[in-house]
Amino acid sequence: MQQYEAFTGMSRRKLLTLIGMTAGSAAMYQAMTSLGLAAESGYKGPVKLEGDPKGASVLILGAGLAGMTAALELSQAGYKVRVLEYNNRPGGRNWTLRGGDTYTELGGATQKCEFDEGLYINPGPWRIPYHHNGLLAYCKRLGVELQPFQQINHNAFLHSSKAFDGKPQRVRDIKTDFRGGVSELLAKVTQKGHLEGDVTKEDQEMLLEALKSWGALDKDFAYKASLHTSEFRGFEKDPGGGLGAAPVPSQPIDLSDILSSRLWASLENFALYEFQTTMFQPVGGIDMIGKAFAREVGELITYNAKVTKIAQDEKGVTVTYEDTEKPGAVEQASADWCVCTIPLTILSQIEINVSAPMQAAIEAVPYASSVKVGLQFKRRFWEEDDLIFGGVSYTDLPITQISYPSTDFNKPGKGVLLGCYTWNGPNSYEFTAMAPEERVKRAVEYGAQIHPQYKEEFENGIAVAWHRSPFTLGCAGDWTEEARKEHYDNLCQIDGRIVLAGEHASYIPAWMEGAILSSLDAITRLHQRVVAG
């Protein structure tokens, strides 16, 4: 009974993880839906701002996706709109770095991107789930061309510096062998009658047949080297043509070795609802979305505007800002209403007269730490040598993952990959504390443990640590359940003549969809108040 007991008393999260790693993402999503944990985007179609705004004016703070969504819809509904933006470009975190671009982080370190023409890295958001309906609708409406983003590649690597002598293993091998080993184990449990009382005899028989098919088990319900298992995990020698073309089966990895390696933990990255096929990316860089919005509302945006004070009374809102291109130049802008999309890490440092509950909410949300490093190489060795076309490799090294470009497959020439992507935790904090050139150096050193070609092929790189970003001071709102219960509704309420919007005012933080849905909700409620008033 000991083996069977290991499958009981399991938390919902652990159960879902096991389902996702073994049965696959579709099965996990079905389980999540039945438990009430998964749902598609709340987007219900184009926003309808019906009724006369009576010449009302709105000042929007921030020209990220939330701000520009508000500007687009409010201006088309008849409002007088003006947008103030800290940067000299639209998009906010919807941002792409290309050759010739420069970026200065807090502390004064300035980097110049040296990528060749046509190559780029997205320091912020970089992929779009198929169920982010609001963002996809705006991409269609604004003419943003999309292409598939490869999240899962069975030929990419899972790597542990503490297992298999540090040799990276193919995702396909770990995933297939883990599934096969678990299937064999569960089949043994079933055959020994340990599921009696929980599963009917007929269902046990059906379960055994399912495990044989799903786990590539033989007639004795064993998972071992064979031509059949190699059809799933790949062959030692692939089938060919002519003499000596017979395939040679590959040798599965023992389940105990997979368990002790902990490589199985990375499999959930391919099962999570947010990462399920199909994912998309804009052709040419993620900032194509921000640029498309700017084509519609660009004339409403004042760039290089650093907000220093937000004041409101019963008649309207007045915002004081500095022109960052003209030191000492202080200006003001006024409107009847204000939609503020400034990240909370910045807003909490700005003088603003709002209610105590909203002020507490603004100050209650820390931002996640994240670091990305883009690396340019002389050739696309991951394709030429390792046959990895797109997808992500995961590692226990501080870089945590390597993402391969989902563009220009099988073409000669140079390429850029994402050589480091950290998210919270000690690795992220350590990389943030480094100088940019040190982040790049470390990314190359760590990456060479997975791809030895790094040492010979590396040319240049650029690194962005989001806690050193002067316009965000962090990557995205990092809510806890307790903070949401106490502060979320207060953050989203219209406070006098001010309403907040952005990914931080959503249940999809860090995703572009969250910013857009938050904005649509905020302006809908604001419009209702204006029309009713």
HELIX and SHEET records of a PDB file:
HELIX    1   1 GLN A    2  GLU A    5  1                                   4    
HELIX    2   2 ARG A   12  ALA A   23  1                                  12    
HELIX    3   3 SER A   25  SER A   34  1                                  10    
HELIX    4   4 LEU A   65  GLN A   76  1                                  12    
HELIX    5   5 ASN A  133  LEU A  142  1                                  10    
HELIX    6   6 PHE A  164  GLY A  166  5                                   3    
HELIX    7   7 VAL A  171  GLN A  191  1                                  21    
HELIX    8   8 LYS A  201  TRP A  214  1                                  14    
HELIX    9   9 LEU A  227  ARG A  233  1                                   7    
HELIX   10  10 LEU A  255  SER A  261  1                                   7    
HELIX   11  11 LEU A  263  PHE A  270  5                                   8    
HELIX   12  12 TYR A  273  PHE A  275  5                                   3    
HELIX   13  13 ASP A  287  VAL A  297  1                                  11    
HELIX   14  14 GLY A  298  LEU A  300  5                                   3    
HELIX   15  15 LEU A  344  LEU A  347  1                                   4    
HELIX   16  16 ALA A  356  GLU A  363  1                                   8    
HELIX   17  17 PHE A  381  GLU A  384  1                                   4    
HELIX   18  18 GLY A  425  ALA A  433  1                                   9    
HELIX   19  19 PRO A  436  GLY A  447  1                                  12    
HELIX   20  20 TYR A  454  GLU A  457  1                                   4    
HELIX   21  21 TRP A  466  ARG A  468  5                                   3    
HELIX   22  22 GLU A  481  ALA A  483  1                                   3    
HELIX   23  23 ARG A  484  TYR A  488  3                                   5    
HELIX   24  24 ASP A  489  CYS A  492  1                                   4    
HELIX   25  25 GLU A  503  ALA A  505  5                                   3    
HELIX   26  26 MET A  512  ALA A  532  1                                  21    
SHEET    1   A 5 ILE A 301  THR A 302  0                                        
SHEET    2   A 5 LYS A  80  LEU A  84  1                                        
SHEET    3   A 5 SER A  57  LEU A  61  1                                        
SHEET    4   A 5 TRP A 337  CYS A 340  1                                        
SHEET    5   A 5 ILE A 498  LEU A 500  1                                        
SHEET    1   B 2 LEU A  97  ARG A  98  0                                        
SHEET    2   B 2 TYR A 120  ILE A 121 -1                                        
SHEET    1   C 2 THR A 102  THR A 104  0                                        
SHEET    2   C 2 THR A 110  LYS A 112 -1                                        
SHEET    1   D 3 ILE A 128  PRO A 129  0                                        
SHEET    2   D 3 MET A 279  PRO A 282 -1                                        
SHEET    3   D 3 LEU A 146  PHE A 149 -1                                        
SHEET    1   E 4 GLN A 169  ARG A 170  0                                        
SHEET    2   E 4 PHE A 157  HIS A 159 -1                                        
SHEET    3   E 4 GLY A 391  THR A 395  1                                        
SHEET    4   E 4 GLN A 401  TYR A 404 -1                                        
SHEET    1   F 4 VAL A 330  ALA A 335  0                                        
SHEET    2   F 4 VAL A 317  ASP A 323 -1                                        
SHEET    3   F 4 ALA A 305  GLN A 312 -1                                        
SHEET    4   F 4 GLU A 351  ILE A 352  1                                        
SHEET    1   G 3 GLY A 415  TRP A 423  0                                        
SHEET    2   G 3 SER A 370  PHE A 377 -1                                        
SHEET    3   G 3 PHE A 458  ALA A 465 -1                                        
END                                                                             
